[in-house]
Amino acid sequence: MAEENAANPPKFLSVGQVARRSGVAVSTLHFYEAKGLITSLRTAGNQRRYARDILRRIAIIKVAQDLGFPLAEILELLKPVPSGQMAGTDEVSAMVDRWQQAIQARIDGLTELRDKMEGCIGCGCLSKTDCPLRNPDDRLGRTASGPLLLQTARR
């Protein structure tokens, strides 16, 4: 594959080129592909080739990971714009709307945590009988106590 130049950039990038351009290790690219977050084409020699738009997709994945989104949720949020396909206006709009909703839900959760944290300082393992974060109104106090039960109930 010829080296990149600004006047005539290649249509597809090798795994090494994507790794260098995105700042993501080759093994991470393979992992993302195994998880369905990105896709590649294969050459006759079975080498991976990525469309250039993969760089934008990887950037979105990395930012979402840095914000604490798990990969399964990132995959779900990227569904309107499947990897390797050109996105239309409607698909991009649907993806953006889903991301905005997911980010707002995280903001709301963090705001609630911030506002209720002071009442929780000192409880350590969140096993006190009346926890405003995990056990509002002591709804679990009638059956048992402890952080394991409280985490299970939250799910």
N, CA and C atoms as an extended XYZ file, in Angstrom:
465
Properties=species:S:1:pos:R:3:atomname:S:1:resname:S:1:resid:I:1 pbc="F F F"
N         0.857       -1.186        0.000 N   MET     1
C         0.000        0.000        0.000 CA  MET     1
C         0.894        1.237        0.000 C   MET     1
N         0.637        2.178       -0.849 N   ALA     2
C         1.433        3.394       -0.952 CA  ALA     2
C         1.258        4.252        0.288 C   ALA     2
N         2.310        4.969        0.605 N   GLU     3
C         2.229        5.887        1.744 CA  GLU     3
C         1.237        7.001        1.460 C   GLU     3
N         0.679        7.534        2.523 N   GLU     4
C        -0.286        8.624        2.380 CA  GLU     4
C         0.404        9.899        1.922 C   GLU     4
N        -0.298       10.669        1.105 N   ASN     5
C         0.150       12.025        0.831 CA  ASN     5
C        -1.097       12.891        0.748 C   ASN     5
N        -0.928       14.158        1.034 N   ALA     6
C        -2.077       15.068        1.129 CA  ALA     6
C        -2.805       15.226       -0.203 C   ALA     6
N        -2.097       15.134       -1.306 N   ALA     7
C        -2.710       15.348       -2.613 CA  ALA     7
C        -3.558       14.156       -3.056 C   ALA     7
N        -3.170       12.957       -2.633 N   ASN     8
C        -3.871       11.757       -3.083 CA  ASN     8
C        -3.955       10.740       -1.937 C   ASN     8
N        -4.813       10.994       -0.948 N   PRO     9
C        -4.890       10.064        0.184 CA  PRO     9
C        -5.499        8.731       -0.249 C   PRO     9
N        -5.040        7.625        0.334 N   PRO    10
C        -5.599        6.329       -0.038 CA  PRO    10
C        -7.043        6.204        0.439 C   PRO    10
N        -7.822        5.413       -0.281 N   LYS    11
C        -9.224        5.208        0.070 CA  LYS    11
C        -9.340        4.352        1.336 C   LYS    11
N        -8.430        3.400        1.494 N   PHE    12
C        -8.442        2.504        2.647 CA  PHE    12
C        -7.126        2.605        3.402 C   PHE    12
N        -7.195        2.337        4.698 N   LEU    13
C        -6.027        2.404        5.568 CA  LEU    13
C        -5.719        1.027        6.136 C   LEU    13
N        -4.441        0.755        6.319 N   SER    14
C        -4.038       -0.497        6.965 CA  SER    14
C        -4.281       -0.382        8.462 C   SER    14
N        -4.219       -1.496        9.147 N   VAL    15
C        -4.420       -1.487       10.591 CA  VAL    15
C        -3.342       -0.635       11.277 C   VAL    15
N        -2.122       -0.690       10.769 N   GLY    16
C        -1.042        0.122       11.335 CA  GLY    16
C        -1.282        1.611       11.133 C   GLY    16
N        -1.765        1.977        9.947 N   GLN    17
C        -2.068        3.387        9.684 CA  GLN    17
C        -3.198        3.881       10.592 C   GLN    17
N        -4.233        3.058       10.773 N   VAL    18
C        -5.338        3.446       11.648 CA  VAL    18
C        -4.829        3.591       13.088 C   VAL    18
N        -3.996        2.663       13.521 N   ALA    19
C        -3.448        2.732       14.872 CA  ALA    19
C        -2.650        4.020       15.071 C   ALA    19
N        -1.782        4.346       14.118 N   ARG    20
C        -0.984        5.578       14.234 CA  ARG    20
C        -1.865        6.820       14.216 C   ARG    20
N        -2.821        6.873       13.303 N   ARG    21
C        -3.675        8.056       13.153 CA  ARG    21
C        -4.635        8.244       14.326 C   ARG    21
N        -5.115        7.131       14.896 N   SER    22
C        -6.114        7.228       15.961 CA  SER    22
C        -5.498        7.239       17.351 C   SER    22
N        -4.238        6.831       17.465 N   GLY    23
C        -3.611        6.742       18.783 CA  GLY    23
C        -4.082        5.527       19.570 C   GLY    23
N        -4.644        4.545       18.875 N   VAL    24
C        -5.166        3.332       19.499 CA  VAL    24
C        -4.285        2.164       19.076 C   VAL    24
N        -3.959        1.296       20.007 N   ALA    25
C        -3.109        0.138       19.710 CA  ALA    25
C        -3.788       -0.800       18.709 C   ALA    25
N        -2.989       -1.487       17.929 N   VAL    26
C        -3.505       -2.457       16.967 CA  VAL    26
C        -4.372       -3.489       17.687 C   VAL    26
N        -3.927       -3.948       18.852 N   SER    27
C        -4.704       -4.941       19.594 CA  SER    27
C        -6.070       -4.383       19.996 C   SER    27
N        -6.144       -3.091       20.273 N   THR    28
C        -7.428       -2.465       20.612 CA  THR    28
C        -8.334       -2.435       19.389 C   THR    28
N        -7.768       -2.165       18.223 N   LEU    29
C        -8.562       -2.187       16.993 CA  LEU    29
C        -9.138       -3.581       16.751 C   LEU    29
N        -8.322       -4.597       16.965 N   HIS    30
C        -8.800       -5.975       16.815 CA  HIS    30
C        -9.916       -6.259       17.825 C   HIS    30
N        -9.750       -5.770       19.041 N   PHE    31
C       -10.764       -5.955       20.085 CA  PHE    31
C       -12.064       -5.253       19.707 C   PHE    31
N       -11.967       -4.001       19.260 N   TYR    32
C       -13.161       -3.267       18.822 CA  TYR    32
C       -13.884       -4.021       17.706 C   TYR    32
N       -13.107       -4.579       16.798 N   GLU    33
C       -13.707       -5.318       15.692 CA  GLU    33
C       -14.403       -6.578       16.205 C   GLU    33
N       -13.771       -7.284       17.137 N   ALA    34
C       -14.376       -8.491       17.712 CA  ALA    34
C       -15.683       -8.164       18.434 C   ALA    34
N       -15.760       -6.970       19.009 N   LYS    35
C       -16.961       -6.548       19.730 CA  LYS    35
C       -18.017       -5.942       18.808 C   LYS    35
N       -17.702       -5.771       17.532 N   GLY    36
C       -18.665       -5.245       16.575 CA  GLY    36
C       -18.730       -3.727       16.510 C   GLY    36
N       -17.791       -3.048       17.165 N   LEU    37
C       -17.780       -1.587       17.158 CA  LEU    37
C       -17.278       -1.018       15.835 C   LEU    37
N       -16.353       -1.725       15.200 N   ILE    38
C       -15.808       -1.309       13.907 CA  ILE    38
C       -15.745       -2.524       12.992 C   ILE    38
N       -15.620       -2.272       11.709 N   THR    39
C       -15.476       -3.361       10.739 CA  THR    39
C       -14.331       -3.040        9.785 C   THR    39
N       -13.804       -4.094        9.201 N   SER    40
C       -12.751       -3.929        8.205 CA  SER    40
C       -13.070       -4.800        7.005 C   SER    40
N       -12.397       -4.511        5.935 N   LEU    41
C       -12.420       -5.361        4.755 CA  LEU    41
C       -11.148       -6.196        4.805 C   LEU    41
N       -11.123       -7.279        4.055 N   ARG    42
C        -9.918       -8.105        3.994 CA  ARG    42
C        -9.381       -8.116        2.572 C   ARG    42
N        -8.062       -8.015        2.459 N   THR    43
C        -7.412       -8.104        1.151 CA  THR    43
C        -7.318       -9.578        0.758 C   THR    43
N        -6.845       -9.820       -0.450 N   ALA    44
C        -6.644      -11.200       -0.908 CA  ALA    44
C        -5.653      -11.924        0.008 C   ALA    44
N        -4.744      -11.170        0.626 N   GLY    45
C        -3.773      -11.740        1.556 CA  GLY    45
C        -4.276      -11.754        2.995 C   GLY    45
N        -5.572      -11.515        3.196 N   ASN    46
C        -6.245      -11.538        4.496 CA  ASN    46
C        -5.767      -10.431        5.444 C   ASN    46
N        -5.293       -9.326        4.893 N   GLN    47
C        -4.913       -8.185        5.724 CA  GLN    47
C        -6.113       -7.264        5.890 C   GLN    47
N        -6.230       -6.685        7.076 N   ARG    48
C        -7.339       -5.760        7.337 CA  ARG    48
C        -7.120       -4.435        6.619 C   ARG    48
N        -8.221       -3.896        6.085 N   ARG    49
C        -8.227       -2.561        5.511 CA  ARG    49
C        -9.466       -1.851        6.025 C   ARG    49
N        -9.287       -0.596        6.399 N   TYR    50
C       -10.377        0.195        6.969 CA  TYR    50
C       -10.673        1.393        6.079 C   TYR    50
N       -11.951        1.686        5.918 N   ALA    51
C       -12.349        2.910        5.223 CA  ALA    51
C       -11.887        4.097        6.081 C   ALA    51
N       -11.598        5.209        5.451 N   ARG    52
C       -11.049        6.369        6.156 CA  ARG    52
C       -11.978        6.897        7.254 C   ARG    52
N       -13.293        6.717        7.078 N   ASP    53
C       -14.216        7.238        8.081 CA  ASP    53
C       -14.129        6.489        9.418 C   ASP    53
N       -13.350        5.402        9.458 N   ILE    54
C       -13.183        4.654       10.701 CA  ILE    54
C       -12.505        5.519       11.769 C   ILE    54
N       -11.697        6.477       11.331 N   LEU    55
C       -11.003        7.343       12.292 CA  LEU    55
C       -11.988        8.162       13.119 C   LEU    55
N       -13.037        8.649       12.474 N   ARG    56
C       -14.071        9.406       13.193 CA  ARG    56
C       -14.803        8.493       14.178 C   ARG    56
N       -15.114        7.290       13.737 N   ARG    57
C       -15.825        6.338       14.596 CA  ARG    57
C       -14.978        5.973       15.821 C   ARG    57
N       -13.691        5.740       15.619 N   ILE    58
C       -12.807        5.415       16.734 CA  ILE    58
C       -12.716        6.588       17.700 C   ILE    58
N       -12.667        7.811       17.172 N   ALA    59
C       -12.631        8.991       18.042 CA  ALA    59
C       -13.885        9.052       18.917 C   ALA    59
N       -15.037        8.765       18.332 N   ILE    60
C       -16.290        8.754       19.104 CA  ILE    60
C       -16.225        7.685       20.184 C   ILE    60
N       -15.746        6.506       19.836 N   ILE    61
C       -15.649        5.405       20.806 CA  ILE    61
C       -14.743        5.805       21.962 C   ILE    61
N       -13.588        6.378       21.650 N   LYS    62
C       -12.632        6.750       22.703 CA  LYS    62
C       -13.204        7.822       23.629 C   LYS    62
N       -13.855        8.827       23.077 N   VAL    63
C       -14.455        9.876       23.902 CA  VAL    63
C       -15.532        9.270       24.802 C   VAL    63
N       -16.355        8.403       24.235 N   ALA    64
C       -17.416        7.763       25.025 CA  ALA    64
C       -16.820        6.911       26.142 C   ALA    64
N       -15.742        6.192       25.853 N   GLN    65
C       -15.076        5.408       26.897 CA  GLN    65
C       -14.531        6.318       27.987 C   GLN    65
N       -13.922        7.429       27.587 N   ASP    66
C       -13.385        8.377       28.571 CA  ASP    66
C       -14.489        8.951       29.451 C   ASP    66
N       -15.710        9.031       28.916 N   LEU    67
C       -16.850        9.522       29.692 CA  LEU    67
C       -17.464        8.435       30.566 C   LEU    67
N       -16.939        7.208       30.453 N   GLY    68
C       -17.407        6.125       31.304 CA  GLY    68
C       -18.463        5.228       30.696 C   GLY    68
N       -18.763        5.393       29.408 N   PHE    69
C       -19.738        4.519       28.770 CA  PHE    69
C       -19.112        3.143       28.549 C   PHE    69
N       -19.787        2.067       28.928 N   PRO    70
C       -19.268        0.733       28.636 CA  PRO    70
C       -19.403        0.433       27.138 C   PRO    70
N       -18.555       -0.466       26.644 N   LEU    71
C       -18.547       -0.761       25.211 CA  LEU    71
C       -19.900       -1.252       24.700 C   LEU    71
N       -20.609       -2.035       25.487 N   ALA    72
C       -21.920       -2.528       25.044 CA  ALA    72
C       -22.881       -1.364       24.809 C   ALA    72
N       -22.826       -0.359       25.662 N   GLU    73
C       -23.695        0.807       25.487 CA  GLU    73
C       -23.241        1.656       24.298 C   GLU    73
N       -21.935        1.766       24.105 N   ILE    74
C       -21.415        2.497       22.951 CA  ILE    74
C       -21.887        1.828       21.663 C   ILE    74
N       -21.805        0.513       21.618 N   LEU    75
C       -22.263       -0.225       20.441 CA  LEU    75
C       -23.735        0.061       20.174 C   LEU    75
N       -24.529        0.070       21.212 N   GLU    76
C       -25.970        0.334       21.069 CA  GLU    76
C       -26.205        1.763       20.557 C   GLU    76
N       -25.450        2.711       21.079 N   LEU    77
C       -25.614        4.109       20.678 CA  LEU    77
C       -25.146        4.361       19.241 C   LEU    77
N       -24.225        3.539       18.756 N   LEU    78
C       -23.714        3.689       17.386 CA  LEU    78
C       -24.574        2.968       16.348 C   LEU    78
N       -25.567        2.199       16.780 N   LYS    79
C       -26.358        1.390       15.851 CA  LYS    79
C       -26.978        2.163       14.684 C   LYS    79
N       -27.455        3.398       14.869 N   PRO    80
C       -28.040        4.085       13.712 CA  PRO    80
C       -27.043        4.316       12.574 C   PRO    80
N       -25.750        4.287       12.878 N   VAL    81
C       -24.716        4.487       11.852 CA  VAL    81
C       -23.773        3.285       11.894 C   VAL    81
N       -24.140        2.188       11.249 N   PRO    82
C       -23.313        0.979       11.278 CA  PRO    82
C       -21.915        1.239       10.732 C   PRO    82
N       -20.940        0.579       11.317 N   SER    83
C       -19.557        0.708       10.875 CA  SER    83
C       -19.425        0.283        9.424 C   SER    83
N       -18.674        1.061        8.670 N   GLY    84
C       -18.428        0.744        7.271 CA  GLY    84
C       -19.501        1.217        6.316 C   GLY    84
N       -20.519        1.901        6.813 N   GLN    85
C       -21.575        2.397        5.939 CA  GLN    85
C       -21.617        3.915        5.990 C   GLN    85
N       -21.919        4.511        4.869 N   MET    86
C       -22.078        5.957        4.823 CA  MET    86
C       -23.383        6.324        5.519 C   MET    86
N       -23.321        7.283        6.393 N   ALA    87
C       -24.502        7.679        7.151 CA  ALA    87
C       -25.229        8.813        6.450 C   ALA    87
N       -26.540        8.691        6.418 N   GLY    88
C       -27.369        9.767        5.908 CA  GLY    88
C       -27.735       10.713        7.035 C   GLY    88
N       -28.372       11.804        6.704 N   THR    89
C       -28.761       12.807        7.691 CA  THR    89
C       -29.652       12.222        8.770 C   THR    89
N       -30.620       11.392        8.387 N   ASP    90
C       -31.537       10.802        9.360 CA  ASP    90
C       -30.803        9.887       10.338 C   ASP    90
N       -29.866        9.094        9.843 N   GLU    91
C       -29.117        8.186       10.708 CA  GLU    91
C       -28.250        8.954       11.698 C   GLU    91
N       -27.569        9.973       11.210 N   VAL    92
C       -26.727       10.777       12.095 CA  VAL    92
C       -27.582       11.483       13.137 C   VAL    92
N       -28.720       12.012       12.720 N   SER    93
C       -29.628       12.688       13.647 CA  SER    93
C       -30.121       11.731       14.729 C   SER    93
N       -30.466       10.504       14.341 N   ALA    94
C       -30.918        9.503       15.316 CA  ALA    94
C       -29.799        9.150       16.291 C   ALA    94
N       -28.591        9.019       15.782 N   MET    95
C       -27.465        8.702       16.654 CA  MET    95
C       -27.206        9.848       17.637 C   MET    95
N       -27.196       11.065       17.139 N   VAL    96
C       -26.951       12.223       17.996 CA  VAL    96
C       -28.022       12.328       19.076 C   VAL    96
N       -29.274       12.088       18.713 N   ASP    97
C       -30.362       12.149       19.679 CA  ASP    97
C       -30.170       11.109       20.784 C   ASP    97
N       -29.793        9.900       20.415 N   ARG    98
C       -29.573        8.849       21.408 CA  ARG    98
C       -28.401        9.197       22.321 C   ARG    98
N       -27.333        9.742       21.752 N   TRP    99
C       -26.180       10.129       22.565 CA  TRP    99
C       -26.564       11.252       23.536 C   TRP    99
N       -27.322       12.219       23.058 N   GLN   100
C       -27.732       13.319       23.932 CA  GLN   100
C       -28.560       12.795       25.098 C   GLN   100
N       -29.465       11.867       24.837 N   GLN   101
C       -30.281       11.290       25.902 CA  GLN   101
C       -29.409       10.528       26.902 C   GLN   101
N       -28.465        9.749       26.404 N   ALA   102
C       -27.587        8.973       27.284 CA  ALA   102
C       -26.705        9.889       28.129 C   ALA   102
N       -26.192       10.942       27.512 N   ILE   103
C       -25.345       11.889       28.252 CA  ILE   103
C       -26.171       12.631       29.290 C   ILE   103
N       -27.387       13.041       28.930 N   GLN   104
C       -28.239       13.732       29.899 CA  GLN   104
C       -28.576       12.830       31.078 C   GLN   104
N       -28.814       11.551       30.822 N   ALA   105
C       -29.086       10.609       31.912 CA  ALA   105
C       -27.888       10.520       32.855 C   ALA   105
N       -26.682       10.527       32.297 N   ARG   106
C       -25.474       10.510       33.147 CA  ARG   106
C       -25.344       11.806       33.939 C   ARG   106
N       -25.615       12.922       33.301 N   ILE   107
C       -25.559       14.211       34.009 CA  ILE   107
C       -26.560       14.214       35.151 C   ILE   107
N       -27.783       13.753       34.892 N   ASP   108
C       -28.805       13.713       35.933 CA  ASP   108
C       -28.370       12.818       37.091 C   ASP   108
N       -27.795       11.659       36.765 N   GLY   109
C       -27.317       10.747       37.809 CA  GLY   109
C       -26.196       11.342       38.632 C   GLY   109
N       -25.252       11.999       37.960 N   LEU   110
C       -24.151       12.630       38.687 CA  LEU   110
C       -24.632       13.806       39.533 C   LEU   110
N       -25.601       14.546       39.022 N   THR   111
C       -26.163       15.652       39.798 CA  THR   111
C       -26.843       15.117       41.056 C   THR   111
N       -27.593       14.030       40.913 N   GLU   112
C       -28.243       13.423       42.075 CA  GLU   112
C       -27.199       12.931       43.075 C   GLU   112
N       -26.161       12.305       42.578 N   LEU   113
C       -25.086       11.840       43.457 CA  LEU   113
C       -24.459       13.008       44.198 C   LEU   113
N       -24.138       14.075       43.477 N   ARG   114
C       -23.549       15.257       44.104 CA  ARG   114
C       -24.455       15.816       45.197 C   ARG   114
N       -25.743       15.930       44.885 N   ASP   115
C       -26.678       16.557       45.813 CA  ASP   115
C       -26.978       15.698       47.028 C   ASP   115
N       -26.858       14.378       46.906 N   LYS   116
C       -27.199       13.498       48.020 CA  LYS   116
C       -25.982       12.918       48.730 C   LYS   116
N       -24.784       13.199       48.236 N   MET   117
C       -23.590       12.582       48.779 CA  MET   117
C       -23.333       12.966       50.232 C   MET   117
N       -23.612       14.191       50.605 N   GLU   118
C       -23.299       14.624       51.959 CA  GLU   118
C       -24.003       13.766       53.000 C   GLU   118
N       -25.221       13.345       52.724 N   GLY   119
C       -25.934       12.489       53.661 CA  GLY   119
C       -25.356       11.093       53.741 C   GLY   119
N       -24.460       10.755       52.835 N   CYS   120
C       -23.903        9.415       52.783 CA  CYS   120
C       -22.480        9.363       53.326 C   CYS   120
N       -21.835       10.487       53.498 N   ILE   121
C       -20.451       10.492       53.968 CA  ILE   121
C       -20.383        9.810       55.325 C   ILE   121
N       -19.447        8.900       55.458 N   GLY   122
C       -19.265        8.186       56.711 CA  GLY   122
C       -19.893        6.805       56.709 C   GLY   122
N       -20.728        6.483       55.732 N   CYS   123
C       -21.362        5.163       55.765 CA  CYS   123
C       -20.422        4.093       55.224 C   CYS   123
N       -19.396        4.469       54.517 N   GLY   124
C       -18.399        3.509       54.060 CA  GLY   124
C       -18.896        2.570       52.990 C   GLY   124
N       -19.605        1.519       53.383 N   CYS   125
C       -20.012        0.488       52.419 CA  CYS   125
C       -21.456        0.633       51.979 C   CYS   125
N       -22.094        1.717       52.281 N   LEU   126
C       -23.492        1.954       51.916 CA  LEU   126
C       -24.431        0.923       52.537 C   LEU   126
N       -24.073        0.422       53.725 N   SER   127
C       -24.924       -0.583       54.341 CA  SER   127
C       -25.775       -0.013       55.472 C   SER   127
N       -25.727        1.280       55.687 N   LYS   128
C       -26.563        1.820       56.747 CA  LYS   128
C       -28.033        1.659       56.385 C   LYS   128
N       -28.868        1.645       57.348 N   THR   129
C       -30.262        1.276       57.112 CA  THR   129
C       -31.035        2.286       56.302 C   THR   129
N       -30.665        3.534       56.326 N   ASP   130
C       -31.417        4.531       55.565 CA  ASP   130
C       -30.460        5.320       54.689 C   ASP   130
N       -30.236        4.846       53.481 N   CYS   131
C       -29.299        5.491       52.564 CA  CYS   131
C       -30.081        6.200       51.467 C   CYS   131
N       -29.956        7.523       51.353 N   PRO   132
C       -30.721        8.244       50.337 CA  PRO   132
C       -30.291        7.918       48.906 C   PRO   132
N       -29.098        7.338       48.721 N   LEU   133
C       -28.643        7.005       47.372 CA  LEU   133
C       -29.093        5.615       46.940 C   LEU   133
N       -28.918        4.631       47.781 N   ARG   134
C       -29.180        3.244       47.402 CA  ARG   134
C       -30.461        2.679       48.004 C   ARG   134
N       -30.937        3.310       49.060 N   ASN   135
C       -32.084        2.740       49.764 CA  ASN   135
C       -32.995        3.853       50.288 C   ASN   135
N       -33.541        4.667       49.381 N   PRO   136
C       -34.392        5.758       49.850 CA  PRO   136
C       -35.578        5.229       50.646 C   PRO   136
N       -35.900        5.944       51.724 N   ASP   137
C       -37.012        5.575       52.613 CA  ASP   137
C       -36.832        4.195       53.226 C   ASP   137
N       -35.599        3.693       53.270 N   ASP   138
C       -35.287        2.401       53.891 CA  ASP   138
C       -36.172        1.281       53.358 C   ASP   138
N       -36.462        1.281       52.060 N   ARG   139
C       -37.367        0.290       51.488 CA  ARG   139
C       -36.824       -1.130       51.581 C   ARG   139
N       -35.493       -1.288       51.697 N   LEU   140
C       -34.920       -2.632       51.813 CA  LEU   140
C       -34.711       -3.061       53.257 C   LEU   140
N       -34.880       -2.146       54.188 N   GLY   141
C       -34.629       -2.448       55.596 CA  GLY   141
C       -35.531       -3.527       56.157 C   GLY   141
N       -36.669       -3.752       55.549 N   ARG   142
C       -37.605       -4.768       56.040 CA  ARG   142
C       -37.126       -6.185       55.729 C   ARG   142
N       -36.255       -6.345       54.719 N   THR   143
C       -35.854       -7.692       54.314 CA  THR   143
C       -34.418       -8.042       54.679 C   THR   143
N       -33.491       -7.122       54.564 N   ALA   144
C       -32.084       -7.413       54.865 CA  ALA   144
C       -31.290       -6.123       54.769 C   ALA   144
N       -29.997       -6.226       54.961 N   SER   145
C       -29.129       -5.061       54.807 CA  SER   145
C       -27.838       -5.507       54.144 C   SER   145
N       -27.003       -4.558       53.808 N   GLY   146
C       -25.709       -4.875       53.220 CA  GLY   146
C       -25.593       -4.384       51.800 C   GLY   146
N       -24.375       -4.078       51.375 N   PRO   147
C       -24.178       -3.492       50.063 CA  PRO   147
C       -24.528       -4.432       48.917 C   PRO   147
N       -24.347       -5.729       49.068 N   LEU   148
C       -24.658       -6.644       47.976 CA  LEU   148
C       -26.137       -6.590       47.634 C   LEU   148
N       -26.990       -6.656       48.646 N   LEU   149
C       -28.412       -6.592       48.418 CA  LEU   149
C       -28.789       -5.255       47.798 C   LEU   149
N       -28.176       -4.188       48.278 N   LEU   150
C       -28.512       -2.873       47.771 CA  LEU   150
C       -28.119       -2.723       46.301 C   LEU   150
N       -26.946       -3.239       45.919 N   GLN   151
C       -26.535       -3.169       44.519 CA  GLN   151
C       -27.441       -4.009       43.641 C   GLN   151
N       -27.835       -5.167       44.101 N   THR   152
C       -28.728       -6.029       43.337 CA  THR   152
C       -30.057       -5.348       43.113 C   THR   152
N       -30.557       -4.668       44.131 N   ALA   153
C       -31.853       -3.992       44.024 CA  ALA   153
C       -31.799       -2.832       43.036 C   ALA   153
N       -30.667       -2.179       42.903 N   ARG   154
C       -30.540       -1.019       42.022 CA  ARG   154
C       -30.643       -1.413       40.554 C   ARG   154
N       -30.184       -2.619       40.246 N   ARG   155
C       -30.186       -3.087       38.849 CA  ARG   155
C       -31.545       -3.301       38.404 C   ARG   155
